[in-house]
Amino acid sequence: MVDKLHEYEGLAGRVHDVRDKFKEKWETWKEWRNGIPMDQGIEGFLNHLRGPPKLERSLDDYEHVYRKKTRAELVRVSAAVMGIEFSYAAETAFVSPTLLKIGVDHQHMTLVWALSPLIGFFVTPILGSLSDRCRSKYGRRRPFILLLALGVLIGLILVPNGEDMGYAFGDVPPTWSNYTVPLGHRTTAKHPKEESTKPPSHSWGIFFTILGTVLLDFDADACQSPARAYLLDVTVPDDHAKGLSTFTIMAGLGGFMGYGLGGINWDATALGVMLGGHLHATFTLITIIFIICVSCTITSFKEIPLQLLESDEYRQLQEQKASAEEREDDQKEHEKIATDECVSYGTLDNDSEIATKKDEPEKRAGQVPMVPDVPASQDEQGTFDQSVEGNPKVSLREYLLSIVYMPHSLRMVCLTNLFCWMAHVCYSLYFTDFVGEAVYGGNPQAPEGSRERELYESGVRFGCWGMSMYSLSCSCYSLIIEKLIERYKARRVYICGLLFYSTGMMMMALTKHPAGVIIFSWTAGVMYSTLFTMPYLLVAHYHASSTFEVTAEGEAVQSVGVRGLGTDVAIVSSMVFLAQFLLSCCLGTIVSKSGTTTAVVCVASTLAACGAVSATQIMYLDL
């Protein structure tokens, strides 16, 4: 018998598992086919194809939300962030060099990056609040993912084509006595530049490029909040750490492959020539990949609509699960008391200790998906607060006030995230320019075909490989960060990750060598993985335990206010906009005053150290 069991392990076991799943699918399909109302014609068939109407749906249609997910399922849920990182890689690698090449100086180029964060800092938390209250039959998060993905798509089209669109609107291209610059990609022209007969004008080209940059930057950053909230909504709390690490792995892989596409010299390939040059080839491929990734996510799992979350059916299910958990806990407590009595013979000390433990609030995440933003508030046992139940409709004003008046624990998470994003934005937005100028000694505004211009373009492409290494290290680190948190606790992992990045950036500034670009870029991956995992793991933990404060003695204070998970995730995510805005306002001046782009990585190192100090003040609970 044992030998027979061994036959079904390994490959044979998988084959049998696939066979059983196929049979199950086949039986399900036959049952569905037999249920087709043949007497109702085409209309009846279409209604059967659509499934039960929205008002007839029950929690049985969303059983997938209440089970643990496999790694493959988490990968599909997180696919959108992979597409976002592909687009973000194209943006960070090529927008700054593109703006510099069409005549925008460093100081004004950095101000361009301030436009989208200025909008995003105020709009993103509101979008998070609206997603918490979205009553669409498709769920609360997916409509926002789709809307913001559309903005990313428009940005991906505008950025590489902004200069050409400018010519169509009346911009004056540079013309030469013996050579006319084509209206396509211009970064690898080898013809010597001669005195132009008419000064070139890029007013419309700059406008369209900046418009595409703002759309791409804002929507790419803002789309991560509903994508992350969607992941938390369709998974049980036990899967949150695994899901967030998968989310970060996918982000790292997206960046790795996105920057890798930018590091290839597409002008030397037939595909690059066919698509119009290096810039157009990179953006075209990334656009296709982005559409595929977002499609995978929004078609992965159905969300429970808000109407159903507010229904009596949902409350009854929660109460049943809560009562089952209470019975399980009572059984465990009974067994513990019996064991303790056998050991201690009923001493007073043990009796008082047992009574104390029973009085302490439990910090259990539960076995159902977190929906703390359901208007009727839940406590940690899954029961509903009757005082709030009397006012089931929470106003938008109360949600907005929850953004302004946040607990100290969330405020410290936001402050740390602000420092971290400022440190990372220094690296991600201006790194290729740093490599092209400080490491390779090039000049983006040198004449086309000159030695300095060729050095700069080579530096930009090499910088893409450095950023590709940082994305790869992000994925690698994300594979082990969960185990590191289990072994060393979240506090130590958070602080050490930031100090590691700070040291790497300082070493890169001191060496200014191509080898250093590749080696020390790996430290940026540790920072990015930390950024993508730790703040949201803390926020999810606060919501799962309904604990946002502790007393001076370390006892948990249960939350009585209304806080939405989507809102809090969006608030923490919006720190990227504030970080980008602050840096955009001052970094150009810092570079101009210092006279070198090395100042960029020096500032990144300093800000990461400040983030490490701030991380020491975060409330970690039992993480």
BELLINMO-V901082 format. One record per residue. N is the residue number from 1. RES is the residue in one letter. SS is DSSP state (2 for helix, 1 for strand, 0 for the rest). PSI is psi in radians with two decimals (999 if undefined). OMEGA is omega in degrees with one decimal (NA if undefined). Layout:
N:RES:SS:PSI:OMEGA
N:RES:SS:PSI:OMEGA
This chain:
1:M:0:-0.74:179.0
2:V:2:-0.74:178.0
3:D:2:-0.65:-179.7
4:K:2:-0.67:178.8
5:L:2:-0.67:-179.4
6:H:2:-0.45:179.9
7:E:2:-0.46:-175.5
8:Y:0:0.21:172.0
9:E:0:2.88:177.6
10:G:2:-2.39:-175.8
11:L:2:-0.72:-179.6
12:A:2:-0.70:178.6
13:G:2:-0.68:178.7
14:R:2:-0.68:178.9
15:V:2:-0.78:179.3
16:H:2:-0.64:178.7
17:D:2:-0.75:177.0
18:V:2:-0.72:178.8
19:R:2:-0.77:180.0
20:D:2:-0.70:179.1
21:K:2:-0.65:178.5
22:F:2:-0.74:178.4
23:K:2:-0.69:178.7
24:E:2:-0.75:177.8
25:K:2:-0.69:-178.9
26:W:2:-0.75:178.4
27:E:2:-0.69:178.1
28:T:2:-0.73:-179.0
29:W:2:-0.69:178.6
30:K:2:-0.68:178.3
31:E:2:-0.71:178.1
32:W:2:-0.72:-179.2
33:R:2:-0.70:-179.9
34:N:2:-0.36:-179.3
35:G:0:0.01:179.4
36:I:0:2.16:178.9
37:P:0:1.62:-175.9
38:M:2:-0.40:-177.2
39:D:2:-0.06:-177.2
40:Q:2:0.08:175.9
41:G:2:-2.72:-176.4
42:I:2:-0.69:-178.0
43:E:2:-0.72:177.8
44:G:2:-0.69:178.2
45:F:2:-0.75:-179.8
46:L:2:-0.70:177.9
47:N:2:-0.68:177.7
48:H:2:-0.63:179.5
49:L:2:-0.68:-179.9
50:R:2:-0.46:-175.7
51:G:0:-3.08:-177.9
52:P:0:2.54:177.7
53:P:0:2.90:-173.2
54:K:2:-0.75:-175.7
55:L:2:-0.31:-178.6
56:E:2:-0.09:-179.3
57:R:0:2.59:178.4
58:S:0:3.08:-179.6
59:L:2:-0.30:176.6
60:D:2:-0.42:178.6
61:D:2:-0.14:-176.1
62:Y:2:0.60:179.9
63:E:2:-0.46:-178.3
64:H:2:-0.42:-178.5
65:V:2:-0.47:-171.6
66:Y:2:0.24:177.6
67:R:0:2.79:177.5
68:K:0:2.55:-176.6
69:K:0:2.57:174.2
70:T:0:2.92:178.8
71:R:2:-0.66:179.5
72:A:2:-0.70:178.1
73:E:2:-0.67:177.0
74:L:2:-0.61:176.7
75:V:2:-0.75:-179.6
76:R:2:-0.70:177.9
77:V:2:-0.59:-176.5
78:S:0:0.08:-175.3
79:A:2:-0.55:-177.7
80:A:2:-0.70:-178.1
81:V:2:-0.47:175.2
82:M:2:-0.78:176.2
83:G:2:-0.68:177.9
84:I:2:-0.74:-179.6
85:E:2:-0.53:172.0
86:F:2:-0.86:-179.2
87:S:2:-0.64:179.6
88:Y:2:-0.59:177.5
89:A:2:-0.77:178.2
90:A:2:-0.71:-178.6
91:E:2:-0.93:-175.0
92:T:2:-0.53:-177.0
93:A:2:-0.58:-167.6
94:F:2:-0.29:-177.2
95:V:2:-0.84:-179.2
96:S:2:-0.88:176.2
97:P:2:-0.64:-179.9
98:T:2:-0.77:179.0
99:L:2:-0.70:179.9
100:L:2:-0.63:-176.8
101:K:2:-0.49:-179.5
102:I:0:0.33:167.9
103:G:0:0.08:178.3
104:V:0:2.24:-178.3
105:D:0:3.02:-174.8
106:H:2:-0.78:-174.5
107:Q:2:-0.75:179.5
108:H:2:-0.52:178.5
109:M:2:-0.72:178.6
110:T:2:-0.54:177.9
111:L:2:-0.47:176.8
112:V:2:-0.66:-179.2
113:W:2:-0.20:-179.9
114:A:2:-0.25:-174.4
115:L:2:-0.90:-177.4
116:S:2:-0.70:177.3
117:P:2:-0.53:177.2
118:L:2:-0.68:176.6
119:I:2:-0.81:-172.9
120:G:2:-0.58:-177.6
121:F:2:-0.64:-179.5
122:F:2:-0.55:-173.2
123:V:2:-0.65:-173.6
124:T:2:-0.82:176.9
125:P:2:-0.60:177.9
126:I:2:-0.71:175.8
127:L:2:-0.67:176.9
128:G:2:-0.72:177.8
129:S:2:-0.72:178.4
130:L:2:-0.64:178.6
131:S:2:-0.56:175.2
132:D:2:-0.52:-175.4
133:R:0:0.09:-176.6
134:C:0:2.25:-175.7
135:R:0:0.38:179.5
136:S:0:2.56:177.7
137:K:0:-0.26:178.9
138:Y:0:0.01:179.0
139:G:0:-3.08:-175.4
140:R:0:-0.43:-172.5
141:R:0:-0.71:-172.8
142:R:2:-0.65:176.1
143:P:2:-0.64:179.4
144:F:2:-0.63:175.6
145:I:2:-0.78:-178.2
146:L:2:-0.73:-179.4
147:L:2:-0.82:-178.8
148:L:2:-0.56:176.6
149:A:2:-0.59:176.7
150:L:2:-0.69:176.4
151:G:2:-0.69:176.4
152:V:2:-0.74:-178.9
153:L:2:-0.75:177.8
154:I:2:-0.72:178.0
155:G:2:-0.68:178.4
156:L:2:-0.44:178.0
157:I:2:-0.66:-174.6
158:L:2:-0.72:-172.6
159:V:2:-0.91:-178.4
160:P:2:-0.32:-177.2
161:N:2:0.09:-177.2
162:G:2:-0.74:-179.4
163:E:2:-0.76:178.8
164:D:2:-0.69:177.6
165:M:2:-0.59:176.9
166:G:2:-0.72:177.3
167:Y:2:-0.64:178.9
168:A:2:-0.46:-179.7
169:F:0:0.10:173.2
170:G:0:0.08:175.5
171:D:0:2.64:-179.0
172:V:0:1.97:177.6
173:P:0:2.67:174.9
174:P:0:2.30:178.9
175:T:1:2.51:-177.7
176:W:0:2.75:-177.6
177:S:0:-0.54:-178.1
178:N:0:0.15:-177.4
179:Y:0:2.32:177.2
180:T:1:2.17:-178.9
181:V:0:2.22:179.0
182:P:0:2.76:-178.2
183:L:0:0.01:179.5
184:G:0:-2.48:-176.6
185:H:0:2.36:-172.0
186:R:0:0.14:-170.1
187:T:0:-0.18:-177.5
188:T:0:0.46:179.2
189:A:0:2.37:-176.2
190:K:0:-0.03:-177.5
191:H:0:2.41:178.5
192:P:0:2.42:-178.1
193:K:0:2.28:175.3
194:E:0:3.01:-178.1
195:E:0:2.19:-178.0
196:S:0:2.57:179.4
197:T:0:-0.36:179.7
198:K:0:2.29:-177.1
199:P:0:2.30:-179.3
200:P:0:2.69:177.1
201:S:0:2.31:-178.3
202:H:0:0.53:-175.4
203:S:2:-0.93:179.7
204:W:2:-0.63:178.4
205:G:2:-0.74:177.1
206:I:2:-0.72:-179.4
207:F:2:-0.87:-177.7
208:F:2:-0.62:177.6
209:T:2:-0.74:178.6
210:I:2:-0.71:177.8
211:L:2:-0.78:177.1
212:G:2:-0.65:178.3
213:T:2:-0.78:-179.4
214:V:2:-0.81:179.3
215:L:2:-0.80:-177.8
216:L:2:-0.77:-176.5
217:D:2:-0.84:-178.3
218:F:2:-0.87:-174.9
219:D:2:-0.62:178.7
220:A:2:-0.75:178.5
221:D:2:-0.77:-176.9
222:A:2:-0.54:-176.9
223:C:2:-0.37:-179.1
224:Q:2:-0.52:-178.6
225:S:2:-0.96:177.0
226:P:2:-0.53:177.7
227:A:2:-0.70:178.9
228:R:2:-0.72:177.5
229:A:2:-0.63:177.0
230:Y:2:-0.74:176.8
231:L:2:-0.80:-179.3
232:L:2:-0.55:-178.2
233:D:2:-0.65:-173.8
234:V:0:0.17:176.8
235:T:0:2.69:176.3
236:V:0:2.74:-177.7
237:P:2:-0.56:179.5
238:D:2:-0.36:-179.4
239:D:2:-0.03:-172.7
240:H:2:-0.80:179.9
241:A:2:-0.78:178.3
242:K:2:-0.69:179.5
243:G:2:-0.74:-180.0
244:L:2:-0.63:176.9
245:S:2:-0.66:175.2
246:T:2:-0.72:177.5
247:F:2:-0.77:-179.4
248:T:2:-0.65:176.8
249:I:2:-0.79:179.6
250:M:2:-0.68:177.4
251:A:2:-0.75:179.2
252:G:2:-0.73:178.0
253:L:2:-0.69:177.5
254:G:2:-0.78:178.0
255:G:2:-0.72:-179.7
256:F:2:-0.85:-178.5
257:M:2:-0.58:178.6
258:G:2:-0.82:177.5
259:Y:2:-0.57:176.2
260:G:2:-0.68:176.0
261:L:2:-0.66:178.7
262:G:2:-0.42:-179.6
263:G:2:-0.26:177.5
264:I:0:2.41:177.0
265:N:0:1.56:-175.1
266:W:2:-0.34:178.1
267:D:2:-0.39:-178.9
268:A:2:0.12:-179.2
269:T:0:2.71:178.9
270:A:2:-0.64:179.6
271:L:2:-0.73:178.9
272:G:2:-0.73:178.3
273:V:2:-0.70:-179.8
274:M:2:-0.64:-178.0
275:L:2:-0.08:174.7
276:G:0:0.27:176.6
277:G:0:3.12:-174.0
278:H:2:-0.91:-175.5
279:L:2:-0.85:-178.0
280:H:2:-0.65:179.2
281:A:2:-0.78:-179.9
282:T:2:-0.86:-177.4
283:F:2:-0.61:179.3
284:T:2:-0.81:179.4
285:L:2:-0.71:-179.5
286:I:2:-0.63:177.7
287:T:2:-0.76:179.2
288:I:2:-0.78:-179.9
289:I:2:-0.69:-179.8
290:F:2:-0.79:-179.5
291:I:2:-0.73:-179.4
292:I:2:-0.77:-176.7
293:C:2:-0.79:179.9
294:V:2:-0.66:178.4
295:S:2:-0.68:178.8
296:C:2:-0.71:-177.1
297:T:2:-0.87:-173.3
298:I:2:-0.21:176.1
299:T:0:0.17:-173.5
300:S:0:-1.06:-176.7
301:F:0:2.44:174.5
302:K:0:2.44:174.5
303:E:0:2.67:174.8
304:I:0:2.07:-179.3
305:P:0:2.69:-177.1
306:L:2:-0.61:179.2
307:Q:2:-0.68:-178.9
308:L:2:-0.58:176.6
309:L:2:-0.50:-180.0
310:E:0:-0.09:-172.4
311:S:0:2.85:177.5
312:D:2:-0.55:-179.8
313:E:2:-0.75:-179.9
314:Y:2:-0.72:-179.5
315:R:2:-0.71:178.8
316:Q:2:-0.69:177.9
317:L:2:-0.76:179.4
318:Q:2:-0.72:-179.7
319:E:2:-0.67:177.5
320:Q:2:-0.77:179.5
321:K:2:-0.67:179.6
322:A:2:-0.76:179.9
323:S:2:-0.65:177.3
324:A:2:-0.72:178.4
325:E:2:-0.67:179.3
326:E:2:-0.73:177.6
327:R:2:-0.69:178.0
328:E:2:-0.74:179.0
329:D:2:-0.70:178.5
330:D:2:-0.70:178.9
331:Q:2:-0.78:178.7
332:K:2:-0.71:-179.3
333:E:2:-0.69:178.2
334:H:2:-0.77:178.5
335:E:2:-0.66:-179.4
336:K:2:-0.73:-179.9
337:I:2:-0.75:179.7
338:A:2:-0.73:179.2
339:T:2:-0.79:-178.8
340:D:2:-0.66:179.9
341:E:2:-0.64:178.6
342:C:2:-0.58:-177.2
343:V:2:-0.76:-170.6
344:S:2:-0.04:-179.9
345:Y:0:0.61:171.9
346:G:0:0.66:178.2
347:T:0:2.71:-178.1
348:L:2:-0.61:-178.2
349:D:2:-0.79:-179.2
350:N:2:-0.65:179.0
351:D:2:-0.75:-179.9
352:S:2:-0.61:178.8
353:E:2:-0.70:178.8
354:I:2:-0.74:179.4
355:A:2:-0.66:179.3
356:T:2:-0.75:-179.5
357:K:2:-0.57:179.5
358:K:2:-0.51:-179.5
359:D:2:-0.38:-178.1
360:E:0:2.43:177.0
361:P:0:2.37:179.6
362:E:0:2.58:178.3
363:K:0:1.28:-178.0
364:R:0:2.29:-177.7
365:A:0:-0.40:-178.9
366:G:0:3.09:-175.9
367:Q:0:0.22:-179.8
368:V:0:2.77:-179.6
369:P:0:2.55:179.6
370:M:0:2.18:172.1
371:V:0:1.07:-177.0
372:P:0:-0.17:-178.3
373:D:0:0.15:172.2
374:V:0:2.31:-173.4
375:P:0:-0.67:174.7
376:A:0:2.03:-169.5
377:S:0:2.62:179.2
378:Q:1:2.56:167.2
379:D:0:-3.10:-171.9
380:E:0:-0.30:179.6
381:Q:0:-0.10:179.0
382:G:0:0.01:178.3
383:T:0:2.85:-173.1
384:F:1:2.45:178.2
385:D:0:2.05:-174.6
386:Q:2:-0.51:-179.9
387:S:2:-0.61:177.8
388:V:2:-0.50:-178.3
389:E:2:-0.47:178.8
390:G:0:-0.35:178.4
391:N:0:1.31:-170.3
392:P:0:-0.36:-177.5
393:K:0:1.93:178.4
394:V:0:2.27:-174.4
395:S:0:2.78:176.3
396:L:2:-0.57:179.2
397:R:2:-0.71:179.0
398:E:2:-0.65:176.7
399:Y:2:-0.75:-179.7
400:L:2:-0.63:176.7
401:L:2:-0.54:177.6
402:S:2:-0.38:175.6
403:I:2:-0.73:-176.5
404:V:2:-0.83:-176.9
405:Y:0:1.34:-178.9
406:M:0:2.71:178.0
407:P:0:2.77:-179.3
408:H:2:-0.61:-179.3
409:S:2:-0.81:178.4
410:L:2:-0.60:-179.3
411:R:2:-0.69:179.1
412:M:2:-0.61:175.0
413:V:2:-0.73:179.5
414:C:2:-0.73:-179.8
415:L:2:-0.78:178.0
416:T:2:-0.73:179.0
417:N:2:-0.58:177.3
418:L:2:-0.86:178.0
419:F:2:-0.73:-178.3
420:C:2:-0.77:-179.8
421:W:2:-0.64:176.8
422:M:2:-0.73:178.4
423:A:2:-0.71:-177.6
424:H:2:-0.64:179.7
425:V:2:-0.65:175.6
426:C:2:-0.76:-177.8
427:Y:2:-0.87:-168.6
428:S:2:-0.68:-175.0
429:L:2:-0.50:-172.7
430:Y:2:0.19:-173.5
431:F:2:-0.79:-178.5
432:T:2:-0.60:175.8
433:D:2:-0.67:177.1
434:F:2:-0.78:-179.9
435:V:2:-0.75:-178.8
436:G:2:-0.64:-176.9
437:E:2:-0.96:-173.2
438:A:2:-0.66:-176.7
439:V:2:-0.79:-176.8
440:Y:0:-0.22:178.6
441:G:0:0.48:180.0
442:G:0:3.09:180.0
443:N:0:2.06:-176.3
444:P:0:-0.37:-177.2
445:Q:0:0.21:175.8
446:A:0:2.75:179.2
447:P:0:2.51:178.9
448:E:0:2.37:-178.7
449:G:0:-0.16:179.4
450:S:0:2.86:-179.0
451:R:2:-0.75:-178.3
452:E:2:-0.66:179.7
453:R:2:-0.73:178.4
454:E:2:-0.68:176.5
455:L:2:-0.72:-179.2
456:Y:2:-0.79:-179.4
457:E:2:-0.65:175.5
458:S:2:-0.69:178.4
459:G:2:-0.68:178.1
460:V:2:-0.78:179.4
461:R:2:-0.69:178.3
462:F:2:-0.62:175.7
463:G:2:-0.58:176.0
464:C:2:-0.67:178.1
465:W:2:-0.63:175.7
466:G:2:-0.76:179.0
467:M:2:-0.50:174.0
468:S:2:-0.67:177.5
469:M:2:-0.64:179.1
470:Y:2:-0.65:178.2
471:S:2:-0.66:177.1
472:L:2:-0.73:178.7
473:S:2:-0.54:175.8
474:C:2:-0.80:178.8
475:S:2:-0.74:-179.6
476:C:2:-0.77:-179.2
477:Y:2:-0.59:-179.7
478:S:2:-0.44:178.0
479:L:2:-0.46:-175.4
480:I:2:-0.12:-174.4
481:I:2:-0.58:178.6
482:E:2:-0.74:179.1
483:K:2:-0.62:177.2
484:L:2:-0.69:178.6
485:I:2:-0.70:179.3
486:E:2:-0.63:-174.9
487:R:2:-0.75:-173.6
488:Y:2:-0.07:-178.2
489:K:0:2.70:-172.1
490:A:2:-0.65:-177.3
491:R:2:-0.88:-177.4
492:R:2:-0.70:-179.2
493:V:2:-0.74:-179.7
494:Y:2:-0.92:-174.5
495:I:2:-0.79:-178.0
496:C:2:-0.61:177.7
497:G:2:-0.69:179.6
498:L:2:-0.69:178.6
499:L:2:-0.59:178.0
500:F:2:-0.77:178.2
501:Y:2:-0.74:-179.7
502:S:2:-0.74:179.4
503:T:2:-0.73:-179.5
504:G:2:-0.73:179.7
505:M:2:-0.66:178.7
506:M:2:-0.69:177.5
507:M:2:-0.64:178.6
508:M:2:-0.69:178.7
509:A:2:-0.61:-178.1
510:L:2:-0.63:-176.2
511:T:2:-0.78:-177.4
512:K:0:0.87:-177.5
513:H:0:2.54:178.6
514:P:2:-0.64:177.8
515:A:2:-0.69:177.7
516:G:2:-0.58:177.7
517:V:2:-0.75:-179.0
518:I:2:-0.80:-173.5
519:I:2:-0.91:-173.3
520:F:2:-0.20:173.3
521:S:2:-0.38:178.2
522:W:2:-0.51:178.7
523:T:2:-0.51:178.0
524:A:2:-0.52:177.2
525:G:2:-0.63:176.0
526:V:2:-0.74:177.5
527:M:2:-0.79:-175.8
528:Y:2:-0.70:176.7
529:S:2:-0.71:177.4
530:T:2:-0.73:178.9
531:L:2:-0.67:-174.9
532:F:2:-0.32:-172.4
533:T:2:-0.99:-167.7
534:M:2:-0.88:-177.6
535:P:2:-0.70:-175.5
536:Y:2:-0.50:173.6
537:L:2:-0.69:177.8
538:L:2:-0.79:179.8
539:V:2:-0.77:178.4
540:A:2:-0.65:179.1
541:H:2:-0.70:176.7
542:Y:2:-0.78:-178.0
543:H:2:-0.67:-178.9
544:A:2:-0.61:-179.3
545:S:2:-0.01:-177.5
546:S:0:0.64:-177.5
547:T:1:2.07:178.5
548:F:1:-0.08:-179.9
549:E:1:2.71:171.6
550:V:1:2.66:178.4
551:T:0:3.06:179.0
552:A:0:-0.47:178.8
553:E:0:-0.03:179.1
554:G:0:0.16:179.4
555:E:0:2.48:-177.6
556:A:1:2.47:174.6
557:V:1:2.05:-176.9
558:Q:1:2.44:-178.7
559:S:0:2.39:176.5
560:V:0:-0.16:-179.6
561:G:0:3.01:178.5
562:V:0:2.01:177.8
563:R:0:2.31:179.2
564:G:0:2.39:178.7
565:L:2:-0.80:179.5
566:G:2:-0.65:179.1
567:T:2:-0.82:-177.9
568:D:2:-0.66:175.2
569:V:2:-0.72:179.6
570:A:2:-0.65:178.9
571:I:2:-0.82:179.7
572:V:2:-0.70:179.6
573:S:2:-0.53:-176.6
574:S:0:-0.20:177.5
575:M:2:-0.44:177.3
576:V:2:-0.61:179.6
577:F:2:-0.78:178.9
578:L:2:-0.71:178.5
579:A:2:-0.78:-178.7
580:Q:2:-0.66:179.2
581:F:2:-0.82:-179.4
582:L:2:-0.76:-179.7
583:L:2:-0.68:-178.1
584:S:2:-0.54:-178.8
585:C:2:-0.45:-173.0
586:C:2:-0.38:-172.8
587:L:2:-0.63:177.7
588:G:2:-0.71:177.6
589:T:2:-0.70:179.2
590:I:2:-0.77:179.2
591:V:2:-0.73:-179.6
592:S:2:-0.74:-179.0
593:K:2:-0.67:-178.7
594:S:2:-0.42:179.0
595:G:0:0.18:-179.9
596:T:0:2.56:177.2
597:T:0:-0.03:174.2
598:T:2:-0.45:178.7
599:A:2:-0.46:-178.0
600:V:2:-0.87:-177.5
601:V:2:-0.46:175.2
602:C:2:-0.76:176.9
603:V:2:-0.69:178.5
604:A:2:-0.74:179.4
605:S:2:-0.76:-178.8
606:T:2:-0.77:-178.5
607:L:2:-0.62:177.4
608:A:2:-0.65:176.5
609:A:2:-0.68:176.1
610:C:2:-0.68:177.4
611:G:2:-0.65:178.3
612:A:2:-0.68:177.0
613:V:2:-0.77:179.9
614:S:2:-0.62:-178.5
615:A:2:-0.36:177.8
616:T:0:-0.29:-177.0
617:Q:0:0.06:-178.4
618:I:0:2.56:175.2
619:M:0:2.00:-175.5
620:Y:0:-0.17:-176.1
621:L:0:-2.20:-177.6
622:D:0:0.27:179.5
623:L:0:999:NA
